[in-house]
Amino acid sequence: MCAALWALHWPLAAMAQEAWPTRAITVVVPTAPGSGADALARIVAPTLQRGLGQPVVIDNRPGANSLIGAQAAARATADGYTLFLGSATTHAVNPSLYGSRLGYAPGDLDIVATIGAGPVLWLVPSNASAPASSRAAIDAVRATANANANCAYGNSVGQVACALVAKRLGLTWLGVPYRSTPQALNDAAAGLVTAVFADAAVAMPYVTAGKLRVLAVAYGERLSVLPGVPTLDELGHADIHLLAWSGLFVPRGTPAGVQERLNRMVVSANDEPAAKAQLARSGGVQLPGDIAAARAFVAREAARWVRYVGETGVKPE
């Protein structure tokens, strides 16, 4: 998510003593070239390449809401030469949405490091005539929401967010799927949709440019880049805590030494002051560092989304 944290150079001397790797490494990305995940992978890849001393190749496997890429990575040999750029979509939301049709078990891929996370924002087209306060603006949305209102999203996180907020707040709107979150944001900025839910890292450029307004943050605390924007908790709508996060995964059974080495590289980057500053500027939040903490985080997220998907009754599209 945070580009700056991958712009760092890695010390190579200690790493060169280990046997792995001796050939190119592939990072499977479950989205198309040009997507946000693809852009992140292409930032991560040169950093890993410098640190590991071997080529790192991006293998885009888009389609079926990231299922195709996740399935391919889960079937790969667990030898350290296949990595996977996983996310809240692949390891928190999709398992609940697809169930037995997932095509892989979430445990087939082990997270070795979290990369970054962005709380989900409720955004609407900028409109000078809208009430100034978030509470009044949301009340206005509730009063006018009808069969003509809609909510845009570019992934399963946004899909469930639209449905969950509508259910909790008593809104009526039609979910409108897009191939990517930027496409949904573009149409929202053009006033073609009523609302859009997107993570802060992707949405903030639209907000700072004045193209979109944030009504609320779907997280447990306000963001430093949006100090005047309340959380849904503050507005009386508790337990709508949505994070769009990403992490580096490997097929289950990948040697522990390989996993630990990859984790050290990512944690080192995340802990750099410049990386932390850039993460805050993008509206992101810091995630757990070590492998055990990362896996506990993923387990908590998966349990949270089981509840949300069950409550909303959302189905795959």
Secondary structure, 3 states (H helix, E strand, C coil): CCHHHHCCCCCCCCHHHCCCCCCCEEEEECCCCCCHHHHHHHHHHHHHHHHHCCCEEEEECCCHHHHHHHHHHHHCCCCCCEEEEEEHHHHHHHHHHHHHHCCCCHHHEEEEEEEEEEEEEEEEECCCCCCCCHHHHHHHHHHHCCCCCEEEECCHHHHHHHHHHHHHHCCCCEEEECCCHHHHHHHHHCCCCCEEEEEHHHHHHHHHCCCEEEEEEECCCCCCCCCCCCECCCCCCCCCCCEEEEEEEEECCCCHHHHHHHHHHHHHHHCCHHHHHHHHHCCCECCCCCHHHHHHHHHHHHHHHHHHHHHHCCCCC
